[in-house]
C-alpha cells in the first residue's frame, strides 16, 4: 500500500499558491504498521489560539529554514520529538491557506512504528494515531460546508475516540486520499449525508 502511495505522490503535480503570504509547513506522518495509521497531534488546552484542536505536526517557516520541507521536519522534531532522519518523505500535497492567512505546504512521510514520540507540553497535550482504513472507508460523522471567496468546500469531519478531525487538516487529508490512494473523494462535490454550514470566509480582497 505504501509503495503504491509513493508512486502516486511522485507523479502528482500539487497546486502552488502564489499569494505573498507568511509560509508554514506540516508533515502528514503515516506510521508503517501492518495496518498503516496516520499520526495526529492535539494542541494543548492552555493555548490562546487553536486550543484543543487536532492538527498535523508543523508550524511557521523560520528564517534559518533552507526550505519548507526543513520547516515541516524541524517542527515535527520540536513538537513530538520525531527525528528527521526517521522520516521517509514520499512527496508533497497542494498548498492550502489557513483561516489566519498562512500559506501551508503539506508533506507526506512514512515513519517507523513505535518510535518514542513525546508531545511538547508547551504546545501539545496528545499524540494519537488513526487507522488509515477508517479514512479510506470514509467514516465521516458529517460534512462541513465552508464557503471561501464564493466557492463551497465540502470538508469531511471525522471523530476518533474523543478527537475531532476537521477543517484544514481534513482538506489535506482529502487530497492524500484522492491522489495517494485513488479514493473517489472531492472537496468540491456535494456528498451524501449531514451537512454543517459555516460562515463565508474571504481570503482575497473583494
Secondary structure, DSSP 8 states (H G I E B T S, - for coil): -HHHHHHHHHH-------S--EEEEEEEEEEESSS-EEEEEEE-TT-SSSTT-EE-EEEE--TT-SSHHHHHHHHHHHHH---GGGEEEEEE---EE-TTSEEEEEEEEEEETT------TTTEEEEEEEEHHHHHTT--SEEEEEEETTEEEEEEEEEETTEEE-HHHHHHHHHIIIIIH-----TTS--SS-EEE---B--S--
